[in-house]
Amino acid sequence: MQNNLVFETIGNVELLSQNKVAIFSSKDVSLEITSQATSLIKSISSLSIAIAGGWQAPLEKKVFSFYTKQKSPINLIYYLAKNINLFKASVLQKNLIQRDRLLVIAPQFKEKRPTHKNISMRDELLFSQINKILFLSISPGGRLENYLSKLSSKKYQLYIMEHPENEAYYAEDIVALNQNNMEMLLV
């Protein structure tokens, strides 16, 4: 993973110094995973941390939308895979930016739309700035499965939502996260 990516920001850059966790989910997830992830995300909203992600997959979008609307201590970091000058903040996002609770960040891109290369660069930037990664779901053979196998537990604290569909990814260096042990995100 590179540590020298040049990036641009909108919002409160001090959020990068907070305790932060990146959230990932595969694109296609079952209703069971979605339901359980929704409960877990609601529980996490009581923690004083920043939640980060690219917010592209449907479940990731749902998480971002939930936290954008909440009056909780959760701060948000939004990693873009496109030119930051094309970011159009919603009214809720503008409010969070004004209250220093949202940081929008992106590598310097010229492209107007996300490309596979941009997504990889965005994720490289995220991994260079965040060492706690929570996977809500992982599809076999996908990008997230590749990330999980490449991310070293020596450098990263890895979590996966505890659910039978995620059991294939349990390992001794990966915490199966649930509502009873979510405080581990604070360590």
C-alpha positions as CSV (number, residue, x, y, z in Angstrom):
1,M,0.0,0.0,0.0
2,Q,1.3,3.5,-0.9
3,N,1.7,6.2,1.7
4,N,2.4,9.1,-0.6
5,L,-0.8,9.7,-2.4
6,V,-1.6,13.3,-3.0
7,F,-5.2,14.1,-2.0
8,E,-7.7,17.0,-1.7
9,T,-10.3,17.6,1.0
10,I,-13.5,19.4,1.8
11,G,-14.6,19.7,5.4
12,N,-12.9,19.0,8.7
13,V,-9.4,17.4,8.0
14,E,-8.9,17.0,11.8
15,L,-11.3,14.0,11.6
16,L,-8.2,12.1,10.3
17,S,-6.7,12.3,13.7
18,Q,-9.7,10.7,15.4
19,N,-10.3,7.1,16.2
20,K,-11.7,5.9,12.9
21,V,-13.0,2.8,11.3
22,A,-13.5,2.1,7.6
23,I,-16.6,0.1,6.6
24,F,-16.8,-2.1,3.5
25,S,-19.6,-4.3,2.1
26,S,-20.0,-6.3,-1.0
27,K,-22.4,-5.1,-3.6
28,D,-24.8,-8.0,-3.4
29,V,-25.9,-8.9,0.1
30,S,-28.8,-11.0,1.6
31,L,-31.7,-9.4,3.4
32,E,-30.4,-11.2,6.6
33,I,-27.0,-9.5,6.3
34,T,-28.7,-6.1,5.6
35,S,-30.9,-6.5,8.6
36,Q,-28.2,-7.5,11.0
37,A,-25.8,-4.8,9.6
38,T,-28.5,-2.2,10.2
39,S,-28.8,-3.2,13.8
40,L,-25.0,-3.2,14.3
41,I,-24.6,0.2,12.7
42,K,-27.3,1.6,15.0
43,S,-25.4,0.2,18.0
44,I,-22.1,1.6,16.7
45,S,-23.7,5.1,16.5
46,S,-23.4,5.3,20.3
47,L,-19.5,5.2,20.0
48,S,-17.4,8.3,19.7
49,I,-15.6,7.5,16.5
50,A,-15.3,8.5,12.9
51,I,-16.7,6.1,10.3
52,A,-15.1,6.1,6.8
53,G,-15.8,4.6,3.5
54,G,-16.3,5.1,-0.2
55,W,-20.1,4.5,0.3
56,Q,-20.6,2.9,-3.1
57,A,-22.2,-0.5,-2.4
58,P,-26.0,-0.4,-1.6
59,L,-25.4,-1.4,2.1
60,E,-22.6,1.1,2.4
61,K,-24.9,3.8,1.0
62,K,-27.5,2.8,3.6
63,V,-24.9,3.1,6.4
64,F,-23.8,6.5,5.2
65,S,-27.4,7.7,4.9
66,F,-28.2,6.5,8.4
67,Y,-25.2,8.3,9.9
68,T,-25.8,11.4,7.9
69,K,-29.3,11.8,9.4
70,Q,-28.3,10.8,13.0
71,K,-27.6,13.1,15.9
72,S,-24.9,10.9,17.3
73,P,-21.2,11.4,18.1
74,I,-20.3,9.7,14.8
75,N,-18.3,11.7,12.4
76,L,-18.0,10.7,8.7
77,I,-15.2,10.5,6.3
78,Y,-16.2,10.2,2.6
79,Y,-13.5,8.8,0.3
80,L,-14.4,9.7,-3.3
81,A,-13.3,7.8,-6.4
82,K,-13.7,10.8,-8.7
83,N,-12.6,14.4,-9.0
84,I,-13.5,16.2,-5.7
85,N,-14.6,19.3,-7.5
86,L,-17.5,17.4,-8.9
87,F,-18.8,16.5,-5.4
88,K,-22.3,18.0,-4.8
89,A,-23.1,17.9,-1.1
90,S,-26.7,17.3,-0.1
91,V,-28.3,19.7,2.4
92,L,-27.6,17.2,5.2
93,Q,-24.0,16.8,4.1
94,K,-23.5,20.6,3.9
95,N,-24.9,20.8,7.5
96,L,-22.4,18.1,8.6
97,I,-19.5,20.0,6.9
98,Q,-20.5,23.3,8.5
99,R,-20.6,21.5,11.9
100,D,-17.1,19.9,11.3
101,R,-18.6,16.4,11.3
102,L,-17.9,15.4,7.7
103,L,-14.6,15.2,5.7
104,V,-14.8,14.6,2.0
105,I,-11.4,13.3,0.6
106,A,-10.1,12.1,-2.7
107,P,-6.8,11.5,-4.5
108,Q,-6.2,14.1,-7.2
109,F,-8.3,12.8,-10.1
110,K,-9.1,14.4,-13.5
111,E,-11.8,11.9,-14.3
112,K,-15.4,12.9,-13.8
113,R,-16.7,9.4,-13.1
114,P,-15.2,6.6,-11.0
115,T,-13.0,4.1,-12.8
116,H,-11.6,0.8,-11.5
117,K,-8.2,2.6,-11.3
118,N,-9.7,5.4,-9.3
119,I,-11.5,3.0,-7.0
120,S,-8.2,1.3,-6.3
121,M,-6.4,4.6,-5.7
122,R,-9.2,5.8,-3.4
123,D,-8.9,2.6,-1.4
124,E,-5.1,2.8,-1.3
125,L,-5.5,6.3,0.2
126,L,-8.1,5.0,2.7
127,F,-5.8,2.1,3.8
128,S,-2.9,4.5,4.2
129,Q,-4.9,6.7,6.6
130,I,-7.1,4.1,8.5
131,N,-5.9,1.0,10.2
132,K,-9.3,-0.4,11.4
133,I,-11.3,-2.1,8.8
134,L,-14.8,-3.5,9.3
135,F,-16.3,-5.8,6.6
136,L,-20.0,-6.1,6.8
137,S,-20.1,-8.7,4.1
138,I,-17.7,-10.2,1.5
139,S,-18.6,-11.9,-1.7
140,P,-16.3,-14.8,-2.6
141,G,-13.8,-13.9,-5.3
142,G,-14.5,-10.2,-5.2
143,R,-12.4,-7.1,-4.5
144,L,-13.1,-7.2,-0.7
145,E,-12.0,-10.8,-0.4
146,N,-8.8,-9.8,-2.1
147,Y,-8.4,-6.8,0.4
148,L,-9.0,-9.1,3.4
149,S,-6.3,-11.5,2.3
150,K,-3.8,-8.7,1.6
151,L,-4.3,-6.6,4.6
152,S,-1.8,-7.6,7.3
153,S,-3.1,-8.0,10.8
154,K,0.3,-6.5,11.9
155,K,-0.6,-3.2,10.4
156,Y,-4.5,-3.3,10.4
157,Q,-7.1,-4.2,13.0
158,L,-9.5,-6.3,10.9
159,Y,-13.2,-6.9,11.8
160,I,-16.0,-8.8,10.1
161,M,-19.6,-8.7,11.1
162,E,-20.5,-11.9,12.9
163,H,-23.0,-13.7,10.7
164,P,-23.2,-17.2,9.3
165,E,-22.6,-15.9,5.7
166,N,-19.3,-14.4,6.8
167,E,-18.0,-17.5,8.7
168,A,-15.7,-18.5,5.8
169,Y,-13.7,-15.3,6.6
170,Y,-13.3,-15.8,10.4
171,A,-9.6,-16.1,11.4
172,E,-7.8,-15.7,14.7
173,D,-6.5,-12.3,13.6
174,I,-9.9,-11.1,12.4
175,V,-12.5,-10.1,15.1
176,A,-16.1,-11.3,14.5
177,L,-17.8,-8.1,15.5
178,N,-21.3,-8.0,17.0
179,Q,-23.4,-5.8,19.3
180,N,-21.8,-7.3,22.4
181,N,-18.2,-6.6,21.5
182,M,-18.5,-3.5,19.3
183,E,-16.5,-1.5,21.9
184,M,-13.4,-3.2,20.4
185,L,-13.6,-0.6,17.7
186,L,-12.5,1.9,20.4
187,V,-9.3,0.1,21.3
